[in-house]
Amino acid sequence: MITLNINKKNYRIEADPNTPLLWVLRDHFGLVGTKYGCGIAQCGACVVHLDGEAVRSCVTKISRAQGKKVVTIEGLSESNNHPLQKAWLELDVSQCGYCQAGQIMSAAVLLREKKNPSNQDIDDAMAGNICRCGTYLRIREAIQLAAKEAGEF
């Protein structure tokens, strides 16, 4: 039996410790905001936070998550009012939306580490997240807007 703390709630699951966290989140706990993109940690659609670190849940074993805090897009904010979520909506960043949860989760770590990131900081931090619709400029603008709004709190 493995105990996981996901979005501030404890869950118990009987599963192979090598099971990817992504499938436990989606298939066992119904947290489907985290998406499957490539399965080899190359696209970023499955990014979640593990003790504050952005990780690719498609290759992160649940045994690694035991005893740590997992945060998914559903747990980023109580009422979808995180500055990134608000900026994403204000600037209409999403096109198909498939990669956006992973984009936002990666950007959240960036903004926690750098309150006022430069364009280069953003590009470097987001380089591992693929948007097949090509909304990279809007993603960068939304991160900049969120940084500005977060600084005003």
C-alpha positions as CSV (number, residue, x, y, z in Angstrom):
1,M,0.0,0.0,0.0
2,I,1.4,3.4,-1.0
3,T,0.2,6.7,0.5
4,L,0.4,9.8,-1.6
5,N,-0.3,13.4,-0.6
6,I,-1.9,15.0,-3.7
7,N,-3.3,18.5,-3.6
8,K,-3.2,18.5,0.2
9,K,-5.2,15.3,0.5
10,N,-3.9,11.8,1.4
11,Y,-4.7,8.9,-0.8
12,R,-3.8,5.2,-0.4
13,I,-3.4,3.0,-3.4
14,E,-2.3,-0.6,-3.8
15,A,-0.3,-0.5,-7.0
16,D,3.1,-1.5,-8.4
17,P,5.6,1.0,-7.0
18,N,7.0,1.4,-10.6
19,T,3.6,2.7,-11.9
20,P,4.0,6.1,-13.5
21,L,2.4,8.8,-11.3
22,L,0.5,10.1,-14.3
23,W,-1.6,7.0,-14.6
24,V,-2.3,6.9,-10.8
25,L,-3.4,10.6,-10.9
26,R,-5.7,10.1,-14.0
27,D,-6.9,6.5,-13.7
28,H,-7.2,6.0,-10.0
29,F,-7.9,9.4,-8.6
30,G,-9.7,11.1,-11.5
31,L,-7.3,14.1,-11.7
32,V,-7.4,14.3,-15.5
33,G,-6.0,17.9,-15.8
34,T,-2.5,16.3,-16.1
35,K,-2.3,15.1,-19.7
36,Y,-0.4,12.2,-21.4
37,G,1.6,13.6,-24.3
38,C,4.6,11.4,-25.2
39,G,5.3,9.0,-22.3
40,I,9.0,9.7,-22.5
41,A,9.4,13.0,-20.6
42,Q,9.9,15.1,-23.8
43,C,6.8,17.2,-24.2
44,G,5.9,18.6,-20.8
45,A,2.1,17.9,-21.0
46,C,2.3,15.8,-17.8
47,V,4.2,18.3,-15.5
48,V,3.2,18.2,-11.9
49,H,5.0,19.5,-8.8
50,L,6.8,17.0,-6.5
51,D,7.8,18.8,-3.3
52,G,7.9,22.0,-5.4
53,E,9.9,20.6,-8.2
54,A,8.5,20.4,-11.8
55,V,8.6,16.7,-12.8
56,R,7.3,14.7,-15.7
57,S,4.7,12.5,-14.2
58,C,4.7,10.1,-17.2
59,V,8.2,8.8,-16.0
60,T,8.0,9.5,-12.3
61,K,7.3,6.3,-10.4
62,I,4.8,6.5,-7.6
63,S,7.4,5.1,-5.2
64,R,9.3,8.4,-5.7
65,A,6.2,10.4,-4.8
66,Q,5.5,8.6,-1.5
67,G,6.1,10.9,1.5
68,K,6.2,14.0,-0.8
69,K,3.7,16.6,-1.7
70,V,2.3,16.3,-5.2
71,V,0.5,19.2,-6.7
72,T,-1.4,18.9,-10.0
73,I,-3.1,21.7,-12.0
74,E,-6.3,21.0,-10.0
75,G,-4.4,21.8,-6.8
76,L,-2.5,24.9,-8.0
77,S,-5.2,27.2,-6.6
78,E,-8.4,26.7,-4.7
79,S,-10.6,28.6,-7.2
80,N,-8.5,28.8,-10.3
81,N,-7.3,32.3,-9.3
82,H,-3.5,31.7,-9.5
83,P,-2.0,34.6,-11.3
84,L,-0.9,32.3,-14.1
85,Q,-4.4,30.8,-14.5
86,K,-5.9,34.3,-14.6
87,A,-3.2,35.5,-17.1
88,W,-3.8,32.5,-19.3
89,L,-7.5,33.3,-19.5
90,E,-7.0,37.1,-19.9
91,L,-4.6,36.7,-22.9
92,D,-6.5,33.7,-24.4
93,V,-3.4,31.6,-24.4
94,S,-4.9,28.3,-25.1
95,Q,-5.7,27.1,-28.6
96,C,-6.4,23.4,-28.3
97,G,-5.4,23.6,-24.6
98,Y,-3.9,20.1,-24.4
99,C,-0.4,21.2,-23.2
100,Q,-1.6,24.1,-21.0
101,A,-1.7,22.4,-17.7
102,G,1.9,21.3,-18.1
103,Q,2.9,24.8,-19.3
104,I,1.2,26.5,-16.3
105,M,2.8,24.0,-13.8
106,S,6.3,24.6,-15.3
107,A,5.7,28.4,-15.3
108,A,4.6,28.3,-11.7
109,V,8.0,26.9,-10.6
110,L,9.7,29.6,-12.7
111,L,7.8,32.4,-11.0
112,R,8.4,30.9,-7.6
113,E,12.1,31.0,-8.3
114,K,12.3,34.2,-10.2
115,K,9.8,36.9,-9.4
116,N,10.5,39.0,-12.5
117,P,11.8,36.7,-15.2
118,S,13.4,38.0,-18.4
119,N,12.3,36.7,-21.8
120,Q,15.4,34.5,-21.8
121,D,14.6,33.2,-18.3
122,I,11.1,32.3,-19.6
123,D,12.4,30.7,-22.8
124,D,14.9,28.6,-20.8
125,A,12.4,27.5,-18.2
126,M,9.8,26.6,-20.8
127,A,12.0,25.0,-23.4
128,G,11.0,21.5,-22.4
129,N,7.3,22.2,-22.9
130,I,6.0,21.7,-26.4
131,C,2.9,23.5,-27.7
132,R,1.8,21.9,-30.9
133,C,-0.4,24.9,-31.7
134,G,2.6,27.3,-31.4
135,T,1.2,29.7,-28.8
136,Y,4.7,30.3,-27.4
137,L,4.5,34.1,-27.6
138,R,1.2,34.2,-25.8
139,I,2.6,31.8,-23.2
140,R,5.5,34.2,-22.6
141,E,3.2,37.2,-22.4
142,A,1.0,35.4,-19.9
143,I,4.0,34.5,-17.7
144,Q,5.1,38.2,-17.8
145,L,1.6,39.3,-16.9
146,A,1.3,36.8,-14.1
147,A,4.7,37.9,-12.7
148,K,3.5,41.5,-12.7
149,E,0.2,40.6,-11.0
150,A,1.9,38.3,-8.4
151,G,4.2,41.2,-7.6
152,E,1.2,43.4,-6.8
153,F,-0.2,41.2,-4.1
